[in-house]
């Protein structure tokens, strides 16, 4: 048997003709063969973060964003340790390049020609300096289009 978390507010249910009680803490014990069926109906692994836990750790998010973070957290938990280490190193490098470029870039002097020559981390840095938030995944042409649109004088 495996322990799963029932959707919030659920007090009992039946699966394949068997009544299953939900504990006060939202826990249910089910046959592992039924996991995918139950996940399709909103159940989650017991050790997966709850929407409330994700919201508390990240600050205020609307329910959809908190659920999305919780779902991604389950996926990230399955990534092998060596891959996680590589991904963190890559993200840290990209972030440091972006921060270094943000220090160097003066948005008031950037031209359309500069934008066409900028590398990805430079585009992110320029947009950040202009107060424009861009969230990956995004392609370079979209970054360039956003940067060109941001060429209006800084207020």
Buried (B, 14 or more C-beta within 10 A) or exposed (E): EBEBBBEEEBEEBEBEEEEBEBEEEBEBEBEEEBBEEBBEEEBBBBEBBBBEBBBEEEEEBEEEBBBBBBBEBBEEEEEEEEEEEEEEEEEEEBEEBBBEBBEEBEBEEBEEEBBEEBEBBBBBBBBBBBEEEEEEEBEEEEBBEBBEEBBEEEE
